[in-house]
Amino acid sequence: MGATFTALQGYLAGIYRSPGVTVDGATLHQLMTNSTFEAAAMTGWISTGSADGSTATATKGAGRDGYSYGAKLHEGTTGAAEIHQTTGLDTALTSTLAAKYEFVASCWAKFSDTGCTGTLRLALRNPTGTILSSGSVEMISGHPYYGNATGSNWGYFSVAVTPLARTSKAEVYVRRNMGTTGWLNVDDVSCVMIEQVAGAYGNLSMGGDEWQTEDVTTFASCGTDGPFRRFAPTMRAPVTLNVESYYVADESLATEMAAGTNVFVKLITQKGTKTSDRWEFWALPVGINWASPVGEIQKEGFTLQVDGVIGAAER
């Protein structure tokens, strides 16, 4: 799944694993501390802008569900509001490992009004702090998949950066710099290191996402007006994507994924004139045998059970 790839028809998906990164002796799959700001403070984050009228605070109700905590970046009239966090790896990447991996930073963001923009940036540094590679994405309030309503819709944004040899630090920035007063809510900031294990293509169908119900019929309800049997919704069924065909990028790593390990999926689709829509999500492969020759196409289906929220990212 190269950076310049454009899907011509149907869909293509890159399927990745997180090998884990050793930080302070512990293996991490999420490099951001306090990524959901539920500590009710900006623990782990460095904020800038407070001296010039801009602030960054962890605020209840600023989270993506409207009830949890999120970071509220308030831009004053004289300066930008920014938060950033740096995570240091215990061991710098060798050239061999750097060629295998990719770092992906993402977040959910909501703006105070239409026409606002922000920036999500990922910088990879060497042990002395020099930036080896970096990338950024402009966050726009009028996201085509999340609407353009003032202060009401969240959007998903992500940026991928390929590391170089001696990469030892990952630094994630989120910034609002409109030059006008307003705010930007940020939640679920993520930074992961991933490695491709497989790919998928062909026909894709989605299932699940319906309400599961429970029979709540009682003797009392049977004796009242209305239906004899009564059912109440309990929870939403998980979303599933049924994959028809796939290929293996690395046999030994792909086999691990058949053992019930979550994978990170980049899904590129075409619909009408849209030829490069990109969707990202974590999922659990179900009913798959990836012990097949590398690079060969397999015509046997399996299911990706989505673990979390599917985000539509700017390409």
MARVEXKOL-345675 format. One record per residue: residue number from 1; residue in three letters; x, y, z of N, C-alpha, C in turn. Coordinates in steps of 0.05 Angstrom, whole numbers, always signed. Example, Ala and Ser with C-alpha at 12.3 -4.5 7.8 and 13.67 -1.06 7.14 Angstrom:
    i   aa  n_east  n_north    n_up  ca_east  ca_north   ca_up  c_east  c_north    c_up
    1  ala    +264     -114    +156     +246       -90    +156    +264      -66    +156
    2  ser    +257      -45    +142     +273       -21    +143    +258       +1    +157
***
This chain:
    i   aa  n_east  n_north    n_up  ca_east  ca_north   ca_up  c_east  c_north    c_up
    1  met     +17      -24      +0       +0        +0      +0     +18      +25      +0
    2  gly     +28      +31     -23      +46       +54     -24     +31      +81     -21
    3  ala     +46     +101     -15      +34      +127     -10     +20     +139     -34
    4  thr     +29     +131     -58      +17      +142     -83      -4     +124     -95
    5  phe     -11     +103     -81      -30       +84     -93     -58      +95     -95
    6  thr     -72      +91    -117      -99       +99    -120    -116      +75    -129
    7  ala    -137      +69    -115     -154       +46    -122    -170      +53    -148
    8  leu    -170      +34    -167     -184       +39    -192    -213      +29    -191
    9  gln    -217       +7    -176     -245        -3    -174    -247      -20    -149
   10  gly    -271      -22    -139     -275       -39    -115    -261      -28     -91
   11  tyr    -245      -45     -78     -230       -36     -55    -204      -52     -53
   12  leu    -185      -40     -39     -160       -53     -31    -156      -47      -1
   13  ala    -145      -66     +13     -140       -62     +42    -113      -71     +49
   14  gly     -99      -55     +65      -74       -64     +77     -80      -73    +105
   15  ile     -70      -96    +113      -75      -107    +140     -48     -108    +154
   16  tyr     -47      -96    +178      -22       -92    +192     -24     -103    +220
   17  arg      -1     -109    +232       +0      -117    +260     +16      -95    +275
   18  ser     +12      -94    +301      +29       -77    +318     +49      -95    +332
   19  pro     +75      -93    +325      +94      -111    +338    +100     -102    +367
   20  gly     +93      -78    +374      +99       -68    +401    +125      -53    +401
   21  val    +126      -32    +418     +150       -16    +421    +158      -16    +450
   22  thr    +184      -21    +456     +193       -21    +484    +200       +7    +493
   23  val    +185      +15    +514     +189       +42    +526    +192      +38    +556
   24  asp    +214      +46    +567     +219       +43    +596    +215      +14    +605
   25  gly    +224       -4    +589     +223       -33    +596    +197      -46    +591
   26  ala    +176      -32    +583     +150       -43    +578    +144      -43    +548
   27  thr    +130      -63    +538     +121       -64    +511     +95      -50    +507
   28  leu     +95      -29    +491      +71       -13    +486     +61      -16    +458
   29  his     +35      -15    +455      +23       -14    +428     +10      +13    +423
   30  gln      +7      +29    +444       -3       +56    +441     +18      +74    +454
   31  leu     +30      +92    +438      +53      +107    +448     +45     +133    +462
   32  met     +19     +140    +462      +10      +165    +474      +1     +160    +503
   33  thr     +12     +175    +522       +2      +175    +550     -22     +192    +552
   34  asn     -42     +184    +567      -67      +199    +571     -78     +208    +545
   35  ser     -82     +189    +527      -91      +195    +500    -120     +203    +498
   36  thr    -136     +196    +519     -164      +203    +520    -170     +225    +540
   37  phe    -149     +234    +554     -150      +257    +573    -169     +251    +596
   38  glu    -174     +225    +602     -191      +217    +624    -179     +222    +651
   39  ala    -153     +229    +652     -140      +236    +677    -150     +263    +687
   40  ala    -167     +275    +672     -178      +302    +679    -156     +323    +681
   41  ala    -135     +318    +668     -112      +336    +667     -96     +331    +641
   42  met     -78     +349    +635      -62      +345    +610     -37     +329    +616
   43  thr     -39     +309    +634      -16      +293    +641      -4     +280    +616
   44  gly     +23     +283    +614      +37      +272    +591     +39     +291    +568
   45  trp     +23     +312    +567      +23      +331    +545     +36     +357    +552
   46  ile     +49     +369    +533      +60      +396    +536     +43     +415    +519
   47  ser     +33     +436    +532      +16      +455    +517     +31     +481    +514
   48  thr     +25     +495    +493      +37      +521    +488     +15     +541    +481
   49  gly     +19     +566    +486       +0      +586    +478     -13     +601    +501
   50  ser     -10     +591    +525      -24      +603    +548     -15     +632    +553
   51  ala     +10     +638    +546      +20      +665    +551      +8     +686    +533
   52  asp      -3     +677    +510      -13      +697    +491     -43     +695    +488
   53  gly     -57     +685    +508      -86      +684    +508     -98     +658    +499
   54  ser     -82     +638    +492      -92      +612    +484     -86     +592    +506
   55  thr    -104     +572    +509     -102      +553    +530    -108     +525    +519
   56  ala     -99     +505    +534     -105      +477    +528    -112     +463    +555
   57  thr    -136     +454    +557     -145      +442    +582    -160     +416    +577
   58  ala    -159     +397    +597     -175      +373    +596    -202     +379    +608
   59  thr    -223     +377    +592     -249      +387    +600    -270     +364    +597
   60  lys    -286     +361    +618     -307      +341    +618    -329     +350    +598
   61  gly    -338     +331    +582     -358      +338    +562    -346     +345    +535
   62  ala    -319     +348    +534     -305      +355    +509    -297     +330    +494
   63  gly    -303     +306    +505     -296      +281    +492    -314     +274    +469
   64  arg    -307     +254    +454     -321      +248    +429    -350     +239    +434
   65  asp    -356     +227    +457     -383      +218    +462    -400     +240    +476
   66  gly    -388     +263    +481     -403      +285    +493    -404     +284    +523
   67  tyr    -394     +262    +535     -395      +260    +564    -367     +257    +577
   68  ser    -349     +245    +562     -322      +239    +573    -305     +264    +570
   69  tyr    -280     +262    +581     -261      +284    +579    -249     +285    +551
   70  gly    -241     +308    +543     -226      +313    +519    -209     +337    +522
   71  ala    -190     +342    +504     -173      +366    +505    -187     +388    +490
   72  lys    -190     +411    +503     -202      +435    +490    -180     +455    +486
   73  leu    -173     +459    +460     -153      +478    +453    -167     +504    +446
   74  his    -164     +524    +463     -177      +550    +458    -157     +570    +448
   75  glu    -162     +580    +424     -143      +599    +412    -152     +627    +418
   76  gly    -134     +643    +430     -140      +671    +435    -136     +687    +409
   77  thr    -139     +713    +412     -137      +730    +388    -108     +735    +380
   78  thr     -89     +728    +397      -61      +734    +390     -43     +710    +387
   79  gly     -53     +686    +389      -34      +664    +386     -48     +637    +383
   80  ala     -33     +617    +373      -44      +591    +368     -44     +574    +394
   81  ala     -60     +553    +394      -61      +534    +416     -51     +507    +406
   82  glu     -32     +495    +421      -20      +470    +412     -14     +452    +435
   83  ile     -17     +426    +431       -7      +406    +450     +11     +387    +435
   84  his     +31     +376    +449      +48      +356    +437     +59     +338    +458
   85  gln     +67     +314    +450      +78      +294    +468    +100     +278    +453
   86  thr    +121     +273    +467     +143      +257    +456    +147     +231    +471
   87  thr    +149     +209    +456     +154      +183    +468    +181     +173    +458
   88  gly    +199     +165    +477     +225      +155    +469    +226     +125    +470
   89  leu    +236     +112    +449     +240       +84    +448    +265      +76    +463
   90  asp    +264      +53    +476     +288       +44    +491    +312      +39    +473
   91  thr    +306      +29    +449     +327       +24    +429    +320      +36    +402
   92  ala    +339      +50    +391     +334       +62    +365    +331      +41    +343
   93  leu    +315      +46    +323     +310       +27    +302    +335      +24    +284
   94  thr    +341       -1    +277     +362        -7    +258    +351       -1    +230
   95  ser    +368       +0    +210     +359        +4    +183    +341      -18    +173
   96  thr    +346      -43    +183     +329       -66    +175    +301      -63    +186
   97  leu    +299      -56    +212     +273       -53    +224    +258      -28    +213
   98  ala    +273       -7    +208     +260       +17    +198    +247      +12    +171
   99  ala    +259       -6    +155     +248       -12    +129    +222      -28    +131
  100  lys    +217      -41    +154     +193       -57    +157    +169      -41    +168
  101  tyr    +175      -20    +183     +154        -8    +199    +144      +18    +188
  102  glu    +121      +27    +199     +109       +52    +193     +96      +63    +218
  103  phe     +98      +88    +224      +85      +101    +247     +60     +115    +237
  104  val     +38     +111    +251      +13      +124    +245      +3     +140    +269
  105  ala      -2     +166    +265      -14      +182    +286     -42     +190    +277
  106  ser     -60     +190    +296      -88      +197    +289    -102     +210    +313
  107  cys    -124     +223    +307     -140      +235    +329    -168     +240    +318
  108  trp    -187     +245    +336     -213      +255    +330    -214     +284    +338
  109  ala    -226     +301    +321     -226      +330    +327    -253     +342    +320
  110  lys    -260     +363    +335     -285      +378    +329    -279     +408    +333
  111  phe    -288     +424    +314     -282      +453    +314    -306     +469    +323
  112  ser    -300     +493    +333     -321      +511    +343    -339     +521    +321
  113  asp    -330     +523    +297     -346      +534    +275    -336     +524    +248
  114  thr    -351     +528    +228     -344      +519    +201    -321     +537    +190
  115  gly    -306     +525    +172     -284      +539    +160    -259     +539    +176
  116  cys    -259     +525    +199     -235      +524    +216    -217     +502    +207
  117  thr    -192     +505    +212     -172      +485    +206    -153     +481    +229
  118  gly    -140     +459    +230     -120      +453    +250     -99     +435    +237
  119  thr     -79     +426    +252      -58      +409    +242     -52     +386    +260
  120  leu     -50     +362    +249      -40      +339    +263     -13     +333    +251
  121  arg      +8     +332    +267      +35      +328    +256     +49     +306    +272
  122  leu     +64     +290    +257      +80      +268    +269    +109     +272    +260
  123  ala    +127     +274    +280     +156      +277    +274    +171     +254    +287
  124  leu    +189     +242    +272     +206      +220    +283    +234     +231    +285
  125  arg    +246     +228    +309     +272      +240    +315    +293     +218    +322
  126  asn    +318     +225    +319     +340      +208    +327    +347     +213    +357
  127  pro    +366     +198    +369     +371      +202    +397    +379     +230    +405
  128  thr    +391     +246    +387     +399      +273    +394    +377     +293    +389
  129  gly    +354     +285    +379     +331      +303    +375    +328     +313    +347
  130  thr    +345     +306    +329     +343      +315    +301    +320     +300    +287
  131  ile    +303     +315    +273     +281      +303    +259    +291     +288    +234
  132  leu    +285     +262    +233     +293      +246    +210    +271     +245    +189
  133  ser    +246     +244    +197     +224      +243    +178    +199     +254    +192
  134  ser    +181     +265    +177     +157      +277    +189    +135     +279    +169
  135  gly    +111     +284    +178      +88      +288    +161     +66     +301    +176
  136  ser     +47     +313    +162      +25      +327    +175      +1     +325    +157
  137  val     -23     +329    +169      -48      +330    +155     -63     +354    +165
  138  glu     -76     +368    +147      -93      +391    +154    -120     +381    +163
  139  met    -128     +388    +187     -155      +380    +197    -174     +402    +189
  140  ile    -196     +394    +176     -216      +413    +165    -243     +408    +178
  141  ser    -257     +430    +185     -283      +426    +198    -304     +416    +179
  142  gly    -301     +421    +153     -320      +412    +134    -313     +385    +122
  143  his    -308     +365    +138     -300      +339    +129    -323     +327    +113
  144  pro    -318     +315     +90     -340      +305     +73    -357     +283     +85
  145  tyr    -345     +268    +104     -359      +245    +116    -372     +252    +143
  146  tyr    -364     +275    +154     -375      +281    +181    -391     +307    +181
  147  gly    -395     +319    +158     -412      +342    +157    -398     +368    +163
  148  asn    -413     +390    +161     -401      +416    +164    -417     +433    +184
  149  ala    -432     +419    +201     -448      +434    +221    -431     +448    +242
  150  thr    -437     +472    +249     -421      +487    +267    -420     +473    +295
  151  gly    -395     +467    +303     -390      +457    +330    -404     +432    +337
  152  ser    -413     +415    +318     -428      +392    +326    -417     +365    +316
  153  asn    -400     +365    +296     -390      +340    +284    -360     +336    +289
  154  trp    -354     +311    +296     -326      +303    +299    -316     +292    +272
  155  gly    -290     +295    +268     -277      +283    +244    -253     +267    +252
  156  tyr    -246     +247    +236     -222      +230    +242    -200     +239    +223
  157  phe    -176     +242    +233     -153      +250    +217    -129     +233    +225
  158  ser    -112     +227    +205      -89      +210    +210     -67     +218    +191
  159  val     -42     +211    +199      -19      +216    +182      +1     +193    +187
  160  ala     +12     +182    +166      +31      +160    +167     +59     +170    +159
  161  val     +80     +161    +174     +107      +169    +168    +125     +144    +169
  162  thr    +142     +141    +149     +160      +119    +147    +186     +126    +163
  163  pro    +194     +110    +181     +218      +116    +197    +244     +111    +182
  164  leu    +266     +123    +191     +292      +118    +181    +309     +105    +203
  165  ala    +333      +96    +195     +351       +84    +215    +357     +104    +237
  166  arg    +359      +95    +261     +365      +110    +286    +340     +125    +296
  167  thr    +317     +120    +285     +293      +132    +297    +289     +122    +325
  168  ser    +286     +141    +344     +284      +133    +372    +263     +149    +387
  169  lys    +251     +169    +374     +230      +185    +387    +208     +191    +367
  170  ala    +183     +189    +378     +160      +196    +362    +146     +220    +376
  171  glu    +141     +241    +361     +129      +265    +372    +104     +272    +357
  172  val     +82     +275    +371      +56      +281    +360     +47     +309    +368
  173  tyr     +39     +325    +349      +29      +352    +353      +0     +354    +344
  174  val     -16     +369    +359      -43      +377    +350     -44     +407    +354
  175  arg     -52     +422    +334      -50      +451    +335     -75     +464    +322
  176  arg     -84     +486    +334     -104      +504    +322     -91     +531    +318
  177  asn     -90     +540    +293      -76      +565    +287     -92     +580    +266
  178  met    -115     +590    +273     -132      +604    +254    -127     +634    +254
  179  gly    -116     +644    +276     -112      +673    +279    -137     +687    +289
  180  thr    -157     +671    +296     -182      +682    +307    -190     +666    +332
  181  thr    -206     +678    +349     -215      +664    +373    -234     +641    +367
  182  gly    -229     +619    +380     -246      +595    +376    -233     +571    +389
  183  trp    -246     +548    +388     -235      +525    +401    -234     +501    +383
  184  leu    -218     +481    +391     -216      +456    +378    -216     +434    +399
  185  asn    -235     +416    +398     -236      +394    +417    -221     +370    +404
  186  val    -205     +356    +421     -189      +334    +411    -193     +310    +430
  187  asp    -195     +286    +418     -199      +262    +435    -186     +238    +420
  188  asp    -181     +217    +436     -170      +192    +425    -146     +196    +407
  189  val    -126     +210    +417     -102      +214    +402     -86     +188    +403
  190  ser     -76     +179    +380      -62      +153    +379     -36     +155    +363
  191  cys     -16     +140    +371       +8      +136    +355     +16     +107    +358
  192  val     +18      +93    +335      +25       +65    +336     +46      +59    +314
  193  met     +62      +39    +319      +81       +29    +299     +70       +3    +288
  194  ile     +68       +1    +261      +55       -22    +249     +72      -34    +227
  195  glu     +65      -59    +220      +79       -73    +199     +59      -89    +183
  196  gln     +60      -87    +157      +40      -100    +140     +45     -130    +140
  197  val     +22     -145    +143      +24      -174    +143      +8     -186    +120
  198  ala     -12     -171    +110      -29      -182     +89     -44     -159     +75
  199  gly     -58     -166     +54      -75      -147     +40    -100     -161     +31
  200  ala    -121     -146     +24     -146      -158     +16    -157     -141      -7
  201  tyr    -175     -154     -23     -186      -140     -46    -212     -155     -55
  202  gly    -227     -143     -74     -250      -157     -85    -276     -145     -75
  203  asn    -296     -163     -70     -322      -154     -60    -321     -152     -30
  204  leu    -334     -132     -20     -334      -127      +9    -362     -122     +18
  205  ser    -371     -136     +39     -398      -131     +50    -396     -126     +79
  206  met    -414     -110     +90     -414      -103    +118    -438     -115    +132
  207  gly    -433     -125    +156     -455      -136    +172    -454     -125    +200
  208  gly    -473     -135    +217     -473      -126    +245    -484      -98    +247
  209  asp    -476      -85    +269     -484       -57    +275    -514      -54    +280
  210  glu    -528      -77    +285     -556       -75    +292    -560      -79    +322
  211  trp    -583      -72    +332     -588       -75    +361    -593     -104    +367
  212  gln    -579     -114    +388     -585      -140    +399    -607     -136    +420
  213  thr    -626     -155    +421     -649      -151    +439    -650     -174    +459
  214  glu    -665     -169    +480     -671      -189    +501    -701     -191    +506
  215  asp    -710     -215    +509     -739      -219    +514    -745     -210    +543
  216  val    -762     -190    +545     -769      -179    +572    -799     -184    +578
  217  thr    -811     -204    +564     -839      -210    +568    -844     -219    +597
  218  thr    -865     -209    +610     -872      -217    +637    -902     -224    +637
  219  phe    -911     -237    +659     -939      -243    +661    -956     -217    +661
  220  ala    -944     -196    +674     -959      -170    +674    -961     -158    +647
  221  ser    -940     -160    +631     -941      -148    +604    -959     -164    +586
  222  cys    -962     -190    +590     -979      -206    +573   -1009     -198    +577
  223  gly   -1015     -188    +601    -1043      -182    +607   -1051     -154    +600
  224  thr   -1033     -138    +588    -1039      -111    +580   -1042     -109    +550
  225  asp   -1051      -86    +541    -1054       -82    +512   -1026      -81    +500
  226  gly   -1024      -91    +476     -998       -91    +462    -990     -119    +453
  227  pro    -967     -122    +443     -957      -148    +433    -954     -168    +456
  228  phe    -958     -193    +449     -955      -214    +470    -926     -216    +479
  229  arg    -907     -215    +460     -879      -217    +467    -867     -188    +466
  230  arg    -850     -183    +485     -837      -156    +486    -807     -160    +486
  231  phe    -793     -144    +470     -764      -145    +469    -752     -117    +473
  232  ala    -730     -117    +488     -717       -91    +494    -689      -92    +482
  233  pro    -679      -70    +470     -652       -69    +460    -632      -69    +483
  234  thr    -610      -83    +479     -589       -86    +500    -563      -72    +491
  235  met    -553      -80    +468     -528       -68    +459    -526      -71    +429
  236  arg    -508      -56    +417     -504       -58    +388    -486      -81    +381
  237  ala    -493      -96    +361     -476      -118    +352    -452     -106    +338
  238  pro    -429     -119    +341     -404      -108    +328    -406     -108    +298
  239  val    -394      -88    +286     -393       -86    +257    -374     -107    +246
  240  thr    -381     -121    +225     -364      -140    +212    -361     -134    +183
  241  leu    -337     -138    +172     -332      -135    +144    -324     -162    +133
  242  asn    -339     -172    +113     -334      -198    +102    -316     -196     +78
  243  val    -292     -207     +80     -271      -205     +60    -272     -230     +42
  244  glu    -270     -226     +16     -272      -248      -3    -245     -259     -11
  245  ser    -225     -242     -15     -199      -251     -25    -177     -236     -10
  246  tyr    -154     -249      -7     -132      -236      +6    -105     -247      -4
  247  tyr     -84     -233      +2      -57      -242      -3     -40     -238     +22
  248  val     -19     -254     +24       -2      -253     +48     +24     -237     +41
  249  ala     +30     -218     +58      +55      -202     +55     +78     -215     +69
  250  asp     +73     -228     +92      +94      -242    +107     +82     -266    +120
  251  glu     +90     -290    +112      +76      -314    +121     +78     -318    +151
  252  ser    +102     -315    +163     +106      -320    +191     +90     -301    +208
  253  leu     +89     -275    +200      +75      -255    +216     +45     -258    +212
  254  ala     +37     -264    +188       +8      -267    +182      -4     -290    +198
  255  thr     +11     -312    +201       +2      -335    +216      -5     -327    +245
  256  glu     +11     -309    +256       +5      -299    +284     -23     -286    +285
  257  met     -31     -273    +264      -56      -259    +264     -80     -278    +265
  258  ala     -76     -303    +257      -98      -322    +258    -103     -332    +287
  259  ala     -86     -324    +305      -89      -333    +333    -105     -314    +350
  260  gly    -120     -296    +338     -137      -278    +354    -124     -253    +362
  261  thr    -107     -242    +345      -93      -217    +350    -106     -194    +334
  262  asn    -110     -171    +347     -121      -149    +332    -103     -139    +310
  263  val    -114     -130    +289      -99      -119    +266    -109      -91    +260
  264  phe     -91      -75    +248      -98       -48    +240    -103      -49    +210
  265  val    -125      -38    +201     -134       -41    +173    -135      -13    +160
  266  lys    -123      -10    +136     -126       +13    +120    -142       +4     +95
  267  leu    -166      +15     +92     -184        +6     +71    -188      +29     +51
  268  ile    -182      +24     +26     -185       +44      +5    -207      +35     -14
  269  thr    -227      +52     -18     -251       +44     -34    -256      +64     -56
  270  gln    -272      +54     -75     -282       +71     -96    -313      +71     -95
  271  lys    -325      +94     -97     -354       +96     -99    -360     +120    -117
  272  gly    -372     +115    -140     -377      +137    -159    -351     +150    -168
  273  thr    -349     +176    -164     -325      +190    -172    -304     +190    -150
  274  lys    -310     +180    -127     -291      +178    -105    -273     +154    -110
  275  thr    -247     +160    -116     -229      +137    -122    -207     +133    -102
  276  ser    -208     +148     -80     -186      +144     -61    -196     +150     -32
  277  asp    -220     +142     -26     -230      +144      +2    -214     +125     +19
  278  arg    -206     +134     +42     -190      +116     +60    -204     +114     +87
  279  trp    -206      +90     +96     -218       +84    +122    -198      +69    +139
  280  glu    -198      +75    +165     -179       +62    +183    -193      +52    +208
  281  phe    -185      +28    +217     -198       +17    +241    -181       -7    +251
  282  trp    -186      -14    +276     -175       -38    +288    -196      -60    +286
  283  ala    -187      -85    +281     -206      -107    +278    -194     -133    +287
  284  leu    -211     -153    +291     -203      -180    +298    -209     -199    +275
  285  pro    -189     -211    +263     -195      -230    +241    -209     -255    +252
  286  val    -229     -264    +239     -245      -287    +247    -246     -307    +224
  287  gly    -240     -332    +229     -243      -353    +209    -224     -351    +186
  288  ile    -198     -347    +192     -178      -343    +171    -154     -361    +175
  289  asn    -143     -371    +154     -118      -387    +155     -98     -373    +137
  290  trp     -80     -358    +149      -61      -342    +133     -35     -357    +128
  291  ala     -34     -383    +134       -9      -398    +129      -8     -406     +99
  292  ser      -3     -387     +82       -4      -392     +53     +22     -379     +41
  293  pro     +29     -387     +17      +53      -376      +4     +52     -346      +2
  294  val     +74     -333      +7      +76      -304      +6     +70     -294     -22
  295  gly     +53     -274     -24      +47      -261     -50     +26     -274     -66
  296  glu     +17     -298     -59       -3      -312     -75     -31     -303     -65
  297  ile     -50     -302     -85      -77      -294     -79     -93     -318     -68
  298  gln    -107     -314     -46     -123      -335     -34    -153     -328     -38
  299  lys    -168     -347     -49     -196      -344     -54    -212     -358     -32
  300  glu    -209     -349      -8     -225      -360     +14    -232     -337     +32
  301  gly    -257     -335     +40     -266      -312     +55    -259     -313     +85
  302  phe    -259     -290     +97     -257      -288    +126    -271     -263    +135
  303  thr    -273     -259    +160     -287      -236    +171    -269     -219    +188
  304  leu    -271     -193    +185     -258      -174    +203    -279     -163    +222
  305  gln    -277     -169    +247     -296      -159    +267    -284     -133    +278
  306  val    -297     -111    +271     -287       -84    +278    -286      -80    +308
  307  asp    -263      -71    +317     -258       -66    +346    -255      -36    +350
  308  gly    -277      -21    +353     -275        +8    +356    -291      +22    +335
  309  val    -283      +46    +329     -298       +63    +310    -283      +64    +284
  310  ile    -297      +62    +261     -284       +65    +235    -282      +94    +228
  311  gly    -258     +103    +222     -253      +131    +215    -248     +134    +186
  312  ala    -260     +154    +173     -255      +161    +145    -235     +183    +145
  313  ala    -211     +178    +134     -189      +197    +136    -185     +212    +110
  314  glu    -175     +236    +111     -167      +251     +87    -144     +237     +75
  315  arg    -143     +236     +48     -122      +221     +34    -101     +241     +24
***
